[in-house]
């Protein structure tokens, strides 16, 4: 188009030797022709009708939002801003969006938009799928090893569509957990930052509890390993010397598994070497 304009200028403008005398003179032929060329170029540019990039992006966004569904208020599609230098002829038919075969909707999905009119074109638009969830965020900076409690966090809506390590939303899940790393104020808590805090320490005296058949039996025992809440550990009955597995229920209580409770509590008491031959227990002395 610009080349054609230059050809017209050459044909309408007199040779250089004739223009030297009138260059810059108001009302001269060369001044008139220069103005004519400027008007011609401006009119040519103004007459070009490009399709709005904002309209193209909106079509891609609306298409993907419809595919996602109204699950809701938590998920939305946001098209990337397109380069305004795109020059696509205005479509004389409604534009349509589509997904290439095999495309899976993910946190960043490429949506195609095409024109099937007299001047067809096709453009691919990146669209972000944003998933918003209420997650736990630190109220203040928490040091490594800090034993967590619900008051350390506040729930805030955050985009979790690109959070590959997961997130924590339930304050109740923090019971018996501590931080493996320092957590800065305003940062989101993830499961990878958590470690179970030992509720019972090896060698600690605990109360062993077994429940079954409407009966609850308690006995003093010793933890043979560290254990977090709801974790299985080995415990020893200090009366019989029997060792079985139990589940840590608090910092003082270990619940013996029902399948092992019979052997654990009804075993013969511990017998000292000096009394073994007499078949007497320590309790008979």
Secondary structure, DSSP 8 states (H G I E B T S, - for coil): -HHHHHHHHHHHS--HHHHTTTTT-TT-HHHHHHHHHHHHHHHHHHT--B--HHHHHHHHHHHHHHHH-S--TTEEEEE----TT---B--SS--EEE--TT----SEEEEEEEE-STT-EEEEEEEEEEEEEEEEEESS-B-TT-B--GGGEEEEEEE-TT-TT-----GGGGTTEEESS-B-TT-B--GGGEEE-EEE-TT-EEEEEEEETTEEEEEEEEESS-EETT-EEEEEETTT--EEEEEE-SSSEEEE-HHHHHHHHSS-----HHHHTTT--GGG-
